[in-house]
Amino acid sequence: MTRFIGKRILTAILCIFVALCLNFIIIHAAPGDPIRILVGPNNTSPELVEELTKKYGLDQPEYVQFLRYLGNLARGDLGTSIYTGEDVTSMIWERMGPTALLALTAAVLALIIGTAIGIFSGRRVGSKLDSFIGSVSYLFDAMPVFWLGLMLILIFASILGILPTAGMVDIRADNEGFLHVLDVMKHMILPVSALTLTLIPYYMRIARSAVVQVIGEDFITTLRATGMPESRIYRKYVFRNAILPTITVFGIHMAYLVTGSAIVEIVFSWPGMGSFVMTAISRRDYSLLMGIYFILSVSVAVMMIVVDLVYAALDPRIRHAKS
């Protein structure tokens, strides 16, 4: 197992490095000059443009800029925003909290609800209830998350007036302590609902397919032939094997936590990474974009290792094969 973890860590480091190279090339190859955007379209002073270009090292060859970035990264420095002059690390972590709160809550709820519905439906394959659940899941799966978010705003905020339309807190109220927590939870209801309802079908279909597949295995037939109670077969063998694929999907969702809820954050004006990424792209803020994509690549690599470890912990066959 130790050897396996070591290989996965080395692979993760290589993937992160490749991602850094590709991101650097793509970002710098994209049309648009961050310095021109910074000084504004009405400023035609070539001296100012030249001074700012030298200040941020954009006058150097691209390979020199990349090597300098790697050197700063090795010291834990993600650079300085070209547009605001602020530290990139501070800017990212300031936005990561709200995004993690929103996306993690939605992902956990979708995992629990979707897996439960999938297992319930998998035990009743071919029934009318199974067909109804499948139809509803396809309906929500086909809904664009931004459209669902707008519909939730229209119904619960505009028409019924029982929930806030946007933001993370009520800026007009000076809530503290438990009242502040309640205010945040109230503002989370609509965006979390939109994300959860569109994620549930993934977990539901995967769990249902896993249940159907495990039920058809020879060892399940053997257990039934020995007279083992059906409830114990499902509880001890079917359920445990059925949740393994959903863990993989959950790990992938966690890996893309940074940008996975971007559209919902924009719709609900949530102060997270969604609008932050879009703003950085529109400004061609090289340092900020590289920092965001670096955090994204690290989160993907880390979560893939965590998923493998969880798989090994839940499935003895995997654990023995890798030890």
C-alpha positions as CSV (number, residue, x, y, z in Angstrom):
1,M,0.0,0.0,0.0
2,T,2.9,2.4,0.8
3,R,4.4,1.8,-2.6
4,F,1.0,2.4,-4.3
5,I,0.6,5.7,-2.4
6,G,4.1,6.8,-3.4
7,K,3.4,6.0,-7.1
8,R,0.2,8.0,-6.9
9,I,1.9,11.0,-5.3
10,L,4.6,11.0,-8.0
11,T,1.9,10.7,-10.7
12,A,0.0,13.6,-9.1
13,I,3.1,15.8,-9.1
14,L,3.7,15.0,-12.8
15,C,0.1,15.8,-13.7
16,I,0.2,19.1,-11.8
17,F,3.4,20.1,-13.6
18,V,1.9,19.2,-17.0
19,A,-1.3,21.2,-16.0
20,L,0.8,24.2,-15.1
21,C,2.6,24.1,-18.5
22,L,-0.6,23.8,-20.5
23,N,-2.4,26.5,-18.5
24,F,0.6,28.9,-18.9
25,I,0.7,28.3,-22.7
26,I,-3.1,28.6,-23.1
27,I,-3.5,31.7,-20.9
28,H,-0.6,33.5,-22.6
29,A,-1.8,32.4,-26.1
30,A,-5.3,33.8,-25.6
31,P,-6.1,37.1,-27.3
32,G,-6.0,40.2,-25.1
33,D,-3.3,42.1,-23.3
34,P,-3.7,42.5,-19.5
35,I,-1.7,45.7,-19.5
36,R,-3.9,47.3,-22.1
37,I,-7.0,46.3,-20.2
38,L,-5.4,47.7,-17.0
39,V,-4.6,51.1,-18.4
40,G,-8.0,51.3,-20.2
41,P,-8.9,51.9,-23.8
42,N,-8.7,55.7,-23.6
43,N,-5.1,55.7,-22.3
44,T,-2.7,55.8,-25.2
45,S,0.5,56.5,-23.3
46,P,3.1,54.1,-24.6
47,E,5.4,55.0,-21.7
48,L,2.9,53.8,-19.1
49,V,2.2,50.6,-21.0
50,E,6.0,49.9,-21.2
51,E,6.5,50.7,-17.6
52,L,3.7,48.4,-16.4
53,T,4.9,45.7,-18.8
54,K,8.3,45.7,-17.3
55,K,6.9,45.9,-13.7
56,Y,5.1,42.6,-14.1
57,G,7.9,41.0,-16.2
58,L,5.8,40.6,-19.3
59,D,8.6,42.0,-21.4
60,Q,10.6,38.9,-20.8
61,P,10.4,35.8,-23.1
62,E,7.6,33.4,-22.1
63,Y,10.0,30.6,-21.0
64,V,11.7,33.1,-18.6
65,Q,8.3,34.1,-17.2
66,F,7.4,30.5,-16.7
67,L,10.7,29.6,-14.9
68,R,10.3,32.6,-12.7
69,Y,6.7,31.6,-11.9
70,L,7.9,28.0,-11.0
71,G,10.6,29.5,-8.7
72,N,8.1,31.7,-6.9
73,L,5.7,28.8,-6.7
74,A,8.3,26.6,-5.0
75,R,8.5,29.3,-2.3
76,G,4.8,29.2,-1.9
77,D,4.2,32.5,-3.7
78,L,1.4,32.5,-6.3
79,G,2.3,36.0,-7.4
80,T,0.5,39.3,-7.4
81,S,-2.7,40.3,-9.3
82,I,-1.9,42.4,-12.3
83,Y,-5.2,44.2,-12.0
84,T,-5.5,44.9,-8.3
85,G,-1.9,44.5,-7.0
86,E,-3.1,42.2,-4.2
87,D,-1.6,38.9,-3.2
88,V,-3.1,36.1,-5.3
89,T,-3.0,33.6,-2.4
90,S,-5.1,35.9,-0.2
91,M,-7.5,36.7,-2.9
92,I,-8.2,33.0,-3.7
93,W,-8.5,31.9,-0.1
94,E,-10.9,34.7,0.6
95,R,-13.3,33.3,-2.1
96,M,-12.6,29.6,-1.4
97,G,-14.6,29.6,1.9
98,P,-18.0,30.5,0.4
99,T,-17.5,28.3,-2.6
100,A,-16.5,25.3,-0.4
101,L,-19.5,25.9,1.9
102,L,-21.9,26.0,-1.1
103,A,-20.5,23.2,-3.2
104,L,-19.6,20.8,-0.4
105,T,-23.1,21.1,1.1
106,A,-24.7,20.4,-2.2
107,A,-22.4,17.5,-3.0
108,V,-22.9,15.8,0.3
109,L,-26.7,16.2,0.1
110,A,-26.7,14.9,-3.5
111,L,-24.5,11.9,-2.5
112,I,-26.7,10.9,0.4
113,I,-30.1,11.5,-1.3
114,G,-29.1,10.2,-4.8
115,T,-27.4,7.1,-3.5
116,A,-30.4,6.3,-1.2
117,I,-32.8,6.7,-4.1
118,G,-30.6,4.7,-6.4
119,I,-30.4,1.8,-4.0
120,F,-34.2,2.0,-3.4
121,S,-34.9,2.0,-7.1
122,G,-32.3,-0.8,-7.8
123,R,-34.1,-3.1,-5.5
124,R,-37.3,-2.6,-7.5
125,V,-36.0,-2.8,-11.1
126,G,-38.7,-2.9,-13.7
127,S,-41.5,-1.7,-11.4
128,K,-43.7,1.3,-12.0
129,L,-42.1,3.1,-9.1
130,D,-38.6,2.5,-10.7
131,S,-39.8,3.9,-14.0
132,F,-41.3,7.0,-12.3
133,I,-38.1,7.6,-10.3
134,G,-36.1,7.2,-13.5
135,S,-38.3,9.7,-15.4
136,V,-38.0,12.3,-12.7
137,S,-34.2,11.9,-12.5
138,Y,-33.9,12.4,-16.3
139,L,-36.1,15.5,-16.0
140,F,-33.8,17.1,-13.5
141,D,-30.7,15.9,-15.3
142,A,-31.9,17.7,-18.5
143,M,-32.5,21.0,-16.6
144,P,-29.7,23.6,-17.0
145,V,-28.6,24.5,-13.5
146,F,-28.9,28.2,-14.2
147,W,-32.4,27.8,-15.5
148,L,-33.4,25.8,-12.4
149,G,-31.8,28.5,-10.2
150,L,-33.8,31.3,-12.0
151,M,-37.0,29.3,-11.6
152,L,-36.4,28.8,-7.9
153,I,-35.7,32.6,-7.5
154,L,-38.9,33.3,-9.4
155,I,-41.1,31.0,-7.3
156,F,-39.6,31.2,-3.8
157,A,-38.2,34.8,-3.8
158,S,-40.2,36.8,-6.3
159,I,-43.7,35.2,-6.0
160,L,-43.7,33.7,-2.5
161,G,-41.2,36.1,-1.0
162,I,-40.0,33.6,1.6
163,L,-36.3,33.4,0.6
164,P,-33.6,35.9,-0.4
165,T,-32.7,36.2,-4.1
166,A,-29.0,36.7,-3.9
167,G,-25.9,37.1,-1.8
168,M,-24.6,35.2,1.2
169,V,-25.9,37.5,4.0
170,D,-28.4,40.3,4.4
171,I,-26.1,43.4,4.2
172,R,-28.8,45.5,5.8
173,A,-28.8,43.4,9.0
174,D,-25.9,43.4,11.4
175,N,-26.3,39.8,12.5
176,E,-23.7,38.1,14.7
177,G,-23.2,34.7,16.2
178,F,-26.0,32.3,15.8
179,L,-28.2,34.8,13.9
180,H,-25.4,35.2,11.4
181,V,-25.3,31.4,10.9
182,L,-29.0,31.3,10.3
183,D,-28.8,34.2,7.8
184,V,-26.1,32.4,5.8
185,M,-28.2,29.1,5.9
186,K,-31.2,31.0,4.7
187,H,-29.3,32.4,1.8
188,M,-27.9,29.0,1.0
189,I,-31.3,27.3,0.5
190,L,-31.9,28.2,-3.1
191,P,-28.4,27.8,-4.6
192,V,-27.8,24.6,-2.7
193,S,-31.2,23.3,-3.9
194,A,-30.4,24.1,-7.5
195,L,-27.0,22.4,-7.3
196,T,-28.3,19.4,-5.4
197,L,-31.3,18.7,-7.6
198,T,-29.1,18.6,-10.7
199,L,-26.5,16.4,-9.0
200,I,-28.9,13.8,-7.6
201,P,-29.6,12.1,-10.9
202,Y,-25.9,11.2,-11.4
203,Y,-25.6,9.5,-8.0
204,M,-29.0,7.9,-8.4
205,R,-28.3,6.3,-11.7
206,I,-24.8,5.1,-10.7
207,A,-26.1,3.6,-7.5
208,R,-29.0,1.9,-9.2
209,S,-26.7,0.4,-11.9
210,A,-24.3,-0.8,-9.2
211,V,-27.1,-2.5,-7.3
212,V,-28.4,-4.2,-10.4
213,Q,-24.9,-5.4,-11.3
214,V,-24.1,-6.7,-7.8
215,I,-27.4,-8.5,-7.5
216,G,-26.6,-10.4,-10.7
217,E,-23.2,-11.6,-9.4
218,D,-22.7,-15.3,-8.8
219,F,-21.7,-14.8,-5.1
220,I,-25.2,-13.2,-4.4
221,T,-26.8,-16.3,-6.0
222,T,-24.7,-18.5,-3.8
223,L,-25.6,-16.5,-0.6
224,R,-29.2,-16.8,-1.4
225,A,-28.9,-20.5,-2.0
226,T,-27.3,-20.9,1.4
227,G,-30.5,-19.4,3.0
228,M,-29.0,-16.1,4.0
229,P,-31.8,-13.5,4.7
230,E,-32.3,-11.1,1.9
231,S,-32.0,-8.1,4.2
232,R,-28.6,-9.2,5.3
233,I,-27.4,-9.8,1.8
234,Y,-28.4,-6.2,0.8
235,R,-27.1,-4.7,4.0
236,K,-23.7,-6.4,4.1
237,Y,-22.8,-7.1,0.5
238,V,-25.0,-5.2,-2.0
239,F,-25.1,-1.8,-0.4
240,R,-21.4,-1.8,0.4
241,N,-20.4,-2.6,-3.2
242,A,-23.0,-0.2,-4.6
243,I,-21.6,2.9,-2.9
244,L,-18.1,2.4,-4.4
245,P,-18.9,4.0,-7.8
246,T,-20.8,6.9,-6.1
247,I,-17.6,7.6,-4.1
248,T,-15.7,8.0,-7.3
249,V,-18.2,10.6,-8.6
250,F,-18.2,12.4,-5.3
251,G,-14.4,12.6,-5.4
252,I,-14.5,14.1,-8.9
253,H,-17.1,16.6,-7.7
254,M,-14.9,17.5,-4.8
255,A,-11.9,17.8,-7.1
256,Y,-13.7,20.4,-9.2
257,L,-15.0,22.2,-6.1
258,V,-13.3,25.4,-7.1
259,T,-15.2,26.0,-10.4
260,G,-18.0,23.4,-10.3
261,S,-20.5,25.8,-8.9
262,A,-19.5,28.8,-10.9
263,I,-22.7,29.2,-12.9
264,V,-24.9,28.9,-9.7
265,E,-22.7,31.4,-7.9
266,I,-23.2,33.9,-10.7
267,V,-27.0,33.4,-10.8
268,F,-27.3,33.9,-7.1
269,S,-24.5,36.5,-6.7
270,W,-22.8,34.2,-4.3
271,P,-19.4,35.7,-3.3
272,G,-17.3,32.6,-4.3
273,M,-15.0,31.6,-7.0
274,G,-17.5,31.6,-9.8
275,S,-17.7,35.3,-10.6
276,F,-14.1,35.6,-9.4
277,V,-12.9,33.3,-12.2
278,M,-15.0,35.0,-14.8
279,T,-13.7,38.4,-13.8
280,A,-10.1,37.1,-13.9
281,I,-10.6,35.7,-17.4
282,S,-12.1,39.0,-18.7
283,R,-9.2,41.0,-17.3
284,R,-6.6,38.5,-18.6
285,D,-5.1,38.6,-15.1
286,Y,-2.3,36.0,-15.7
287,S,-1.1,35.6,-12.1
288,L,-4.6,35.2,-10.7
289,L,-5.6,32.7,-13.4
290,M,-2.5,30.6,-12.9
291,G,-3.1,30.6,-9.2
292,I,-6.7,29.5,-9.6
293,Y,-5.8,26.7,-12.1
294,F,-3.0,25.6,-9.9
295,I,-5.4,25.2,-6.9
296,L,-7.8,23.3,-9.2
297,S,-5.1,20.9,-10.5
298,V,-3.9,20.3,-6.9
299,S,-7.4,19.6,-5.7
300,V,-8.0,17.2,-8.6
301,A,-4.8,15.3,-7.9
302,V,-5.4,15.1,-4.1
303,M,-8.9,14.0,-4.4
304,M,-8.0,11.2,-6.8
305,I,-5.5,9.9,-4.3
306,V,-8.1,10.1,-1.5
307,V,-10.7,8.3,-3.7
308,D,-8.2,5.5,-4.3
309,L,-7.5,5.2,-0.6
310,V,-11.2,5.1,0.3
311,Y,-11.7,2.5,-2.4
312,A,-9.0,0.4,-0.8
313,A,-10.5,0.8,2.6
314,L,-14.0,-0.3,1.5
315,D,-13.0,-3.0,-0.9
316,P,-10.6,-5.7,0.5
317,R,-9.9,-7.0,-3.0
318,I,-8.4,-3.6,-4.0
319,R,-6.5,-3.4,-0.7
320,H,-4.9,-6.8,-1.1
321,A,-4.1,-6.2,-4.8
322,K,-2.2,-3.0,-4.0
323,S,-0.4,-4.1,-0.9
